[in-house]
Amino acid sequence: MSARRWQRPSWFAIALTLVGIALFVRLGIWQLDRVDEARHLLAAFDAAPKAALEDFAAVRAAPPADRYPHVRVHGRFLADRSWLRDEQIRDGKLGVEVYAAFVAEGSDASNGNDEVLLVDRGWIAWSHERGTQPALPPLAEGEVAVTGVYAPFPGNGIRVGGNALTRQTQWPKLTLAIDAQEIAADLNRPLLPRVLLLDADAASGFVRSWTPSVMPPERHRGYAVQWFAFAVAAIVIFVLLHYKKV
């Protein structure tokens, strides 16, 4: 008849197990902290379009990391400099997100080193039928004032195929990713650190329903549970390896 007896573990096994448990617990706690952070940012994003307008100059170069300023910007659009983010689906319809280059007031249009503001005009449907282009409403000409939420660049996820902008010569240019460095190189001018998401306007011809590039709190919570489960698994494995039948 067999019995189980505790086998003394090596110091290496003890150290490895303790380090693993500490690491997994620390990662779980970090993900729980991200839950609160994501909730705060989502609430701030929802409140941003309703907030009072701020001075763009105060947040232009160094926007606050914990909120999304609602700003009014004076300046002018650069003619024929637009980008279409392809394969954007809204309410089951295929379309594109339209971005334009904007020279804000206080910028020197003749200075090639001056930063440009990328403006998200919104989403518009496009069937992608051969030989067609999306019917884009024209850009405003001359000096204008635009209002919107000053938000981080959208996330792009996993990318394949490299930079599509360098292979195109006609505007607007089609791309799957809005990459700040690639667009800056395309313009041969640097970009400001954030994008302006224009305020909703039924007469604009665009759908403007914004969602922040923030991982949902539920996903952070799920990752936390996984890390804590790894810590428990490390304990279980340690016990099973050293509590053997004799």
Residue frames as qw, qx, qy, qz and C-alpha x, y, z in Angstrom:
[[0.000, 0.889, 0.458, 0.000, 0.00, 0.00, 0.00],
 [0.460, 0.343, 0.000, 0.819, 1.48, 3.31, -1.09],
 [0.258, -0.824, -0.362, 0.352, 1.51, 6.55, 0.89],
 [0.357, 0.815, 0.033, 0.456, 2.49, 10.11, 0.18],
 [0.641, -0.534, -0.131, 0.536, 5.44, 11.76, 1.81],
 [0.140, 0.985, -0.043, -0.091, 6.80, 15.28, 1.57],
 [0.822, 0.140, 0.058, 0.548, 10.10, 15.42, -0.29],
 [0.308, -0.737, -0.034, 0.600, 12.34, 18.27, 0.74],
 [0.565, 0.795, 0.164, 0.148, 12.61, 20.75, -2.14],
 [0.650, 0.077, -0.008, 0.756, 15.85, 22.29, -3.29],
 [0.150, -0.607, -0.178, 0.760, 16.61, 25.92, -2.54],
 [0.033, -0.097, 0.531, 0.841, 16.47, 26.60, -6.29],
 [0.158, -0.457, -0.811, -0.330, 12.91, 25.19, -6.53],
 [0.227, -0.697, -0.530, 0.425, 11.82, 27.28, -3.52],
 [0.150, -0.474, 0.102, 0.862, 13.37, 30.46, -4.91],
 [0.012, -0.082, -0.678, -0.730, 11.95, 29.89, -8.40],
 [0.181, -0.584, -0.784, -0.112, 8.45, 29.28, -7.02],
 [0.226, -0.694, -0.369, 0.575, 8.53, 32.35, -4.74],
 [0.110, -0.322, 0.307, 0.889, 9.79, 34.59, -7.53],
 [0.072, -0.264, -0.771, -0.575, 7.10, 33.28, -9.87],
 [0.203, -0.676, -0.697, 0.130, 4.32, 33.81, -7.31],
 [0.204, -0.617, -0.147, 0.746, 5.55, 37.35, -6.51],
 [0.064, -0.139, 0.503, 0.851, 5.72, 38.22, -10.21],
 [0.125, -0.417, -0.804, -0.404, 2.25, 36.86, -11.01],
 [0.225, -0.718, -0.570, 0.332, 0.64, 38.61, -8.01],
 [0.179, -0.498, 0.057, 0.846, 2.37, 41.89, -8.90],
 [0.017, -0.051, -0.637, -0.769, 1.11, 41.67, -12.50],
 [0.176, -0.572, -0.792, -0.125, -2.40, 40.91, -11.26],
 [0.218, -0.703, -0.362, 0.572, -2.37, 43.95, -8.97],
 [0.137, -0.293, 0.332, 0.886, -1.04, 46.07, -11.83],
 [0.082, -0.304, -0.751, -0.580, -3.96, 45.00, -14.03],
 [0.222, -0.701, -0.657, 0.169, -6.42, 45.87, -11.25],
 [0.195, -0.573, -0.054, 0.794, -4.87, 49.34, -11.09],
 [0.043, -0.041, 0.579, 0.813, -5.38, 49.62, -14.84],
 [0.068, -0.576, -0.804, -0.131, -9.10, 48.87, -14.32],
 [0.157, -0.790, -0.355, 0.475, -9.50, 52.09, -12.33],
 [0.187, -0.426, 0.331, 0.821, -7.34, 54.00, -14.79],
 [0.057, 0.213, 0.771, 0.597, -9.40, 52.79, -17.78],
 [0.093, -0.719, -0.684, 0.081, -12.65, 53.72, -16.01],
 [0.184, -0.712, -0.111, 0.669, -11.34, 57.21, -15.33],
 [0.133, -0.255, 0.522, 0.803, -10.21, 57.74, -18.92],
 [0.017, 0.415, 0.822, 0.391, -13.49, 56.45, -20.36],
 [0.123, -0.792, -0.526, 0.283, -15.45, 58.78, -18.09],
 [0.188, -0.608, 0.134, 0.760, -13.19, 61.68, -19.07],
 [0.127, 0.005, 0.695, 0.708, -13.65, 60.89, -22.76],
 [0.026, -0.615, -0.773, -0.157, -17.44, 60.76, -22.43],
 [0.173, -0.823, -0.342, 0.419, -17.45, 64.11, -20.62],
 [0.407, -0.249, 0.282, 0.832, -14.99, 65.86, -22.97],
 [0.131, 0.403, 0.564, 0.709, -17.41, 66.90, -25.79],
 [0.279, -0.806, -0.492, -0.172, -19.75, 68.48, -23.21],
 [0.544, -0.507, -0.188, 0.642, -17.00, 70.37, -21.38],
 [0.106, 0.947, 0.029, -0.301, -16.29, 74.06, -21.80],
 [0.742, 0.589, -0.057, 0.316, -13.91, 74.97, -24.62],
 [0.636, -0.617, 0.101, 0.453, -10.28, 75.46, -23.61],
 [0.175, 0.878, -0.345, -0.282, -7.42, 77.49, -25.02],
 [0.953, 0.284, -0.059, 0.089, -5.70, 75.23, -27.53],
 [0.361, 0.735, -0.438, 0.372, -2.35, 76.96, -27.05],
 [0.468, -0.607, 0.505, -0.397, -2.28, 75.81, -23.40],
 [0.824, -0.133, 0.537, -0.120, -2.47, 72.11, -24.30],
 [0.671, 0.664, -0.230, -0.237, -1.15, 72.11, -27.85],
 [0.437, 0.581, -0.677, 0.114, 2.36, 70.76, -27.28],
 [0.142, 0.156, -0.885, 0.414, 1.90, 69.04, -23.90],
 [0.622, -0.352, -0.321, -0.621, -1.67, 67.74, -23.49],
 [0.490, -0.423, 0.598, -0.473, -2.62, 66.31, -20.08],
 [0.211, 0.181, -0.951, -0.138, -2.26, 62.55, -19.89],
 [0.081, 0.227, 0.892, -0.383, -5.33, 61.99, -17.71],
 [0.371, 0.637, 0.483, -0.473, -7.97, 63.80, -19.76],
 [0.425, 0.359, 0.590, 0.585, -9.06, 64.88, -23.24],
 [0.012, -0.430, -0.153, 0.889, -9.32, 68.69, -23.60],
 [0.368, 0.711, 0.589, 0.106, -12.26, 70.13, -25.52],
 [0.322, -0.438, 0.154, 0.825, -10.71, 72.91, -27.61],
 [0.491, 0.834, 0.224, -0.115, -11.37, 75.51, -30.29],
 [0.585, -0.258, 0.397, 0.659, -8.63, 75.87, -32.89],
 [0.388, 0.855, 0.030, -0.344, -8.27, 78.68, -35.43],
 [0.351, -0.425, 0.664, 0.506, -6.34, 78.08, -38.62],
 [0.632, 0.492, -0.242, -0.547, -6.70, 76.61, -42.08],
 [0.909, 0.036, 0.415, 0.017, -6.77, 73.21, -43.72],
 [0.160, -0.467, 0.665, 0.560, -4.00, 72.20, -46.12],
 [0.719, 0.416, -0.078, -0.552, -5.71, 71.69, -49.46],
 [0.845, 0.343, -0.379, -0.158, -5.67, 68.18, -50.94],
 [0.226, 0.398, -0.816, 0.354, -3.90, 66.62, -47.98],
 [0.754, -0.241, 0.221, -0.569, -6.23, 63.94, -46.64],
 [0.123, 0.252, -0.960, 0.018, -5.93, 60.30, -45.60],
 [0.783, -0.151, -0.185, -0.575, -8.63, 57.64, -45.59],
 [0.246, -0.306, 0.884, -0.254, -8.42, 54.94, -42.95],
 [0.576, 0.065, -0.613, -0.537, -9.93, 51.99, -44.75],
 [0.552, -0.168, -0.816, -0.024, -12.11, 49.09, -43.54],
 [0.090, -0.019, 0.553, -0.828, -13.89, 51.04, -40.82],
 [0.273, -0.392, -0.819, -0.318, -17.33, 49.55, -40.10],
 [0.205, 0.021, 0.411, -0.888, -20.24, 51.48, -38.55],
 [0.649, 0.217, 0.373, -0.627, -23.67, 49.91, -38.00],
 [0.765, 0.177, 0.615, 0.069, -22.75, 47.06, -40.32],
 [0.564, 0.821, 0.082, 0.024, -21.71, 49.40, -43.16],
 [0.761, -0.062, 0.130, 0.633, -18.24, 49.58, -44.65],
 [0.173, 0.971, 0.090, 0.140, -16.58, 52.96, -44.94],
 [0.630, 0.273, -0.240, 0.686, -13.53, 55.09, -44.20],
 [0.384, -0.802, -0.223, 0.399, -12.39, 57.45, -41.47],
 [0.481, 0.731, 0.112, 0.471, -11.26, 60.73, -43.01],
 [0.553, -0.607, -0.074, 0.566, -8.26, 62.68, -41.71],
 [0.402, 0.833, 0.107, 0.365, -7.05, 66.11, -42.84],
 [0.585, -0.069, -0.210, 0.780, -4.01, 68.28, -42.13],
 [0.136, -0.929, -0.304, -0.161, -4.67, 71.57, -40.33],
 [0.463, 0.265, -0.252, 0.808, -2.28, 74.47, -39.74],
 [0.354, -0.742, -0.521, 0.230, -3.26, 76.00, -36.40],
 [0.039, 0.956, 0.022, 0.291, -3.18, 79.71, -35.69],
 [0.465, -0.803, 0.368, 0.062, 0.25, 80.78, -34.55],
 [0.799, -0.041, 0.478, 0.363, 1.94, 78.36, -36.94],
 [0.086, 0.671, -0.382, -0.630, 4.11, 79.69, -39.74],
 [0.862, 0.395, 0.262, -0.180, 2.77, 78.11, -42.93],
 [0.551, 0.756, -0.352, 0.031, 6.06, 78.87, -44.67],
 [0.212, -0.618, 0.729, -0.205, 8.08, 77.09, -41.99],
 [0.738, 0.145, -0.610, -0.248, 8.53, 73.47, -42.99],
 [0.338, 0.104, -0.826, 0.438, 9.48, 72.54, -39.44],
 [0.395, -0.158, 0.329, -0.843, 6.27, 73.83, -37.87],
 [0.171, 0.099, 0.968, -0.152, 3.95, 71.16, -36.51],
 [0.421, -0.115, -0.480, -0.761, 0.65, 70.28, -38.18],
 [0.498, -0.017, 0.633, -0.592, -2.54, 69.21, -36.42],
 [0.158, -0.078, -0.906, -0.386, -4.17, 66.05, -37.78],
 [0.489, 0.051, 0.265, -0.830, -7.96, 66.43, -37.77],
 [0.130, 0.193, 0.969, 0.081, -10.36, 63.48, -37.79],
 [0.328, -0.019, -0.226, -0.917, -13.33, 64.69, -39.85],
 [0.698, 0.020, 0.452, -0.554, -15.36, 61.55, -39.15],
 [0.408, 0.022, 0.895, 0.181, -16.62, 58.39, -40.84],
 [0.547, 0.431, -0.122, -0.707, -18.32, 58.18, -44.22],
 [0.836, 0.139, 0.525, -0.085, -19.72, 55.17, -46.06],
 [0.285, 0.617, -0.575, -0.456, -17.96, 53.81, -49.13],
 [0.942, 0.121, 0.154, -0.273, -19.00, 50.68, -51.00],
 [0.415, -0.504, 0.676, 0.343, -15.50, 50.12, -52.48],
 [0.780, 0.518, 0.350, -0.029, -16.95, 49.46, -55.92],
 [0.649, -0.017, 0.357, 0.671, -14.29, 49.39, -58.61],
 [0.284, 0.437, 0.335, 0.785, -13.60, 52.82, -60.08],
 [0.291, -0.845, -0.319, -0.315, -15.36, 54.74, -57.29],
 [0.316, 0.221, -0.468, 0.795, -14.11, 57.09, -54.60],
 [0.199, -0.583, -0.679, 0.400, -15.85, 58.09, -51.36],
 [0.079, 0.768, 0.323, 0.547, -17.97, 61.23, -51.79],
 [0.483, -0.315, -0.394, 0.716, -16.08, 63.50, -49.42],
 [0.007, -0.958, -0.285, 0.033, -17.60, 66.86, -48.47],
 [0.511, 0.632, -0.149, 0.563, -15.16, 69.64, -49.44],
 [0.546, -0.317, -0.374, 0.680, -12.79, 71.11, -46.91],
 [0.047, -0.955, -0.236, 0.174, -13.46, 74.62, -45.68],
 [0.612, 0.454, 0.021, 0.647, -11.23, 77.19, -47.39],
 [0.033, 0.717, -0.141, 0.682, -9.39, 80.06, -45.76],
 [0.026, 0.248, -0.688, 0.682, -9.27, 80.82, -42.05],
 [0.664, -0.394, -0.470, -0.427, -11.75, 78.80, -40.01],
 [0.306, -0.432, 0.649, -0.546, -12.39, 77.82, -36.41],
 [0.716, -0.067, -0.659, -0.221, -12.91, 74.15, -35.57],
 [0.486, -0.498, 0.490, -0.524, -13.86, 72.57, -32.26],
 [0.871, 0.041, -0.468, -0.143, -13.33, 69.07, -30.98],
 [0.807, -0.563, 0.178, -0.002, -11.67, 66.73, -28.52],
 [0.266, 0.749, -0.605, 0.057, -7.87, 66.69, -28.44],
 [0.920, -0.230, 0.262, -0.177, -7.27, 62.95, -28.14],
 [0.425, -0.471, 0.710, 0.307, -4.38, 60.47, -28.65],
 [0.390, 0.360, -0.660, -0.532, -3.76, 58.88, -32.03],
 [0.912, -0.048, 0.026, -0.407, -5.85, 55.76, -32.67],
 [0.561, -0.386, 0.728, 0.086, -4.31, 52.37, -32.00],
 [0.525, 0.500, -0.496, -0.478, -3.31, 50.37, -35.06],
 [0.927, -0.105, 0.316, -0.170, -2.87, 46.84, -33.71],
 [0.661, -0.181, 0.605, 0.405, -0.88, 44.31, -35.72],
 [0.415, 0.765, -0.136, -0.473, 0.18, 45.68, -39.10],
 [0.720, 0.032, 0.586, 0.370, 1.20, 43.96, -42.31],
 [0.541, 0.689, 0.384, 0.293, 2.31, 45.27, -45.66],
 [0.487, -0.076, 0.002, 0.870, 4.47, 48.17, -44.52],
 [0.055, 0.531, 0.155, -0.831, 3.84, 51.84, -45.25],
 [0.464, 0.550, 0.666, 0.199, 1.13, 52.13, -47.91],
 [0.098, 0.920, 0.137, -0.353, 1.47, 55.92, -48.22],
 [0.242, -0.595, 0.520, 0.563, 4.83, 55.85, -50.01],
 [0.348, 0.114, 0.836, 0.409, 3.33, 53.80, -52.84],
 [0.223, 0.768, 0.600, 0.018, 0.59, 56.35, -53.63],
 [0.314, 0.027, 0.165, 0.935, 0.84, 59.59, -55.59],
 [0.220, -0.490, -0.419, -0.733, -2.80, 60.73, -55.66],
 [0.059, 0.041, 0.619, -0.782, -4.79, 62.32, -52.85],
 [0.559, -0.633, 0.419, -0.333, -6.60, 61.39, -50.70],
 [0.336, 0.394, -0.855, 0.036, -4.38, 58.47, -49.78],
 [0.867, -0.276, -0.215, -0.356, -5.75, 55.15, -48.55],
 [0.208, 0.426, -0.791, 0.387, -4.26, 53.41, -45.51],
 [0.696, -0.383, -0.600, -0.096, -5.17, 50.85, -42.87],
 [0.614, -0.457, -0.368, 0.527, -3.22, 52.63, -40.12],
 [0.032, 0.950, 0.014, 0.311, -2.99, 56.21, -38.94],
 [0.798, -0.234, -0.131, 0.540, 0.66, 56.30, -37.99],
 [0.115, -0.956, -0.034, 0.269, 1.99, 59.68, -36.85],
 [0.419, -0.525, 0.505, 0.542, 5.50, 59.10, -38.17],
 [0.450, 0.258, 0.718, 0.465, 4.33, 57.89, -41.58],
 [0.176, 0.874, 0.441, 0.100, 1.93, 60.80, -42.04],
 [0.252, -0.872, 0.143, 0.393, 4.57, 63.28, -40.89],
 [0.447, -0.261, 0.631, 0.578, 6.96, 61.83, -43.47],
 [0.368, 0.555, 0.679, 0.308, 4.20, 62.00, -46.09],
 [0.031, 0.970, 0.241, -0.013, 3.73, 65.72, -45.34],
 [0.617, 0.318, -0.191, 0.694, 7.42, 66.33, -44.79],
 [0.175, -0.586, 0.212, -0.762, 6.37, 68.20, -41.65],
 [0.147, -0.009, -0.879, 0.454, 6.10, 67.11, -38.00],
 [0.440, -0.546, -0.557, -0.445, 2.70, 66.50, -36.39],
 [0.372, -0.519, 0.371, -0.674, 1.34, 67.65, -33.07],
 [0.035, -0.222, 0.945, -0.237, 1.18, 64.85, -30.45],
 [0.368, 0.316, 0.791, -0.372, -2.58, 64.34, -30.65],
 [0.042, 0.324, 0.715, 0.618, -5.49, 64.26, -33.10],
 [0.307, 0.113, 0.249, -0.912, -8.49, 66.61, -33.07],
 [0.067, 0.366, 0.921, 0.118, -11.78, 64.66, -33.11],
 [0.139, -0.214, -0.193, -0.948, -14.25, 67.17, -34.52],
 [0.356, 0.168, 0.600, -0.696, -17.49, 67.85, -32.67],
 [0.323, 0.405, 0.847, 0.115, -20.64, 66.23, -34.03],
 [0.232, 0.422, -0.089, -0.872, -22.36, 68.19, -36.79],
 [0.640, 0.383, 0.650, -0.148, -25.37, 66.77, -38.64],
 [0.507, 0.831, 0.024, -0.230, -24.65, 69.04, -41.62],
 [0.222, -0.694, 0.613, 0.307, -21.04, 67.90, -42.00],
 [0.776, 0.387, -0.395, -0.304, -21.84, 64.73, -43.96],
 [0.397, 0.331, -0.817, 0.255, -19.79, 62.63, -41.53],
 [0.783, -0.510, -0.331, -0.129, -20.64, 60.29, -38.69],
 [0.197, 0.564, -0.544, 0.589, -18.78, 61.42, -35.57],
 [0.834, -0.486, -0.043, -0.257, -19.22, 58.86, -32.82],
 [0.302, 0.661, -0.627, 0.280, -15.91, 58.63, -31.03],
 [0.912, -0.401, -0.087, -0.002, -14.51, 55.83, -28.90],
 [0.161, -0.857, 0.490, 0.001, -11.16, 56.17, -27.11],
 [0.722, 0.365, -0.582, 0.079, -8.17, 53.93, -27.79],
 [0.305, -0.481, 0.647, -0.507, -8.37, 52.47, -24.29],
 [0.356, -0.026, -0.933, -0.041, -8.57, 48.81, -23.33],
 [0.586, -0.531, -0.279, -0.545, -11.95, 48.18, -21.63],
 [0.362, -0.548, 0.579, -0.484, -11.87, 47.73, -17.85],
 [0.937, -0.065, 0.185, -0.288, -13.39, 44.26, -18.21],
 [0.838, 0.423, -0.301, 0.170, -10.38, 43.08, -20.21],
 [0.111, 0.616, -0.586, 0.515, -7.95, 44.39, -17.60],
 [0.670, -0.353, 0.433, -0.489, -9.96, 42.57, -14.93],
 [0.978, 0.168, -0.031, -0.121, -9.82, 39.37, -16.98],
 [0.592, 0.548, -0.474, 0.353, -6.03, 39.64, -17.29],
 [0.257, -0.568, 0.552, -0.554, -5.79, 40.19, -13.51],
 [0.892, -0.152, 0.254, -0.341, -7.72, 36.96, -12.88],
 [0.890, 0.374, -0.240, 0.096, -5.36, 35.12, -15.23],
 [0.296, 0.610, -0.560, 0.477, -2.24, 36.37, -13.42],
 [0.518, -0.433, 0.513, -0.530, -3.66, 35.43, -10.02],
 [0.971, 0.069, 0.061, -0.220, -4.56, 32.00, -11.43],
 [0.691, 0.509, -0.441, 0.262, -0.93, 31.56, -12.53],
 [0.107, -0.573, 0.604, -0.543, 0.18, 32.31, -8.96],
 [0.801, -0.196, 0.374, -0.425, -2.16, 29.62, -7.61],
 [0.932, 0.324, -0.155, -0.046, -1.00, 27.20, -10.31],
 [0.370, 0.624, -0.587, 0.359, 2.62, 27.79, -9.29],
 [0.434, -0.424, 0.609, -0.510, 1.78, 26.78, -5.71],
 [0.923, 0.064, 0.199, -0.323, -0.14, 23.69, -6.85],
 [0.789, 0.498, -0.347, 0.092, 2.69, 22.56, -9.14],
 [0.073, 0.613, -0.653, 0.438, 5.25, 23.06, -6.35],
 [0.648, -0.275, 0.533, -0.469, 3.21, 20.91, -3.96],
 [0.947, 0.233, 0.052, -0.217, 2.55, 18.15, -6.49],
 [0.623, 0.597, -0.472, 0.180, 6.23, 17.92, -7.40],
 [0.116, 0.474, -0.705, 0.514, 7.31, 17.50, -3.78],
 [0.625, -0.140, 0.538, -0.549, 4.44, 15.55, -2.21],
 [0.510, 0.336, -0.705, -0.362, 5.09, 12.17, -3.83],
 [0.946, -0.176, -0.048, -0.269, 3.99, 8.56, -3.39],
 [0.019, 0.589, -0.798, 0.131, 6.44, 6.26, -1.69]]
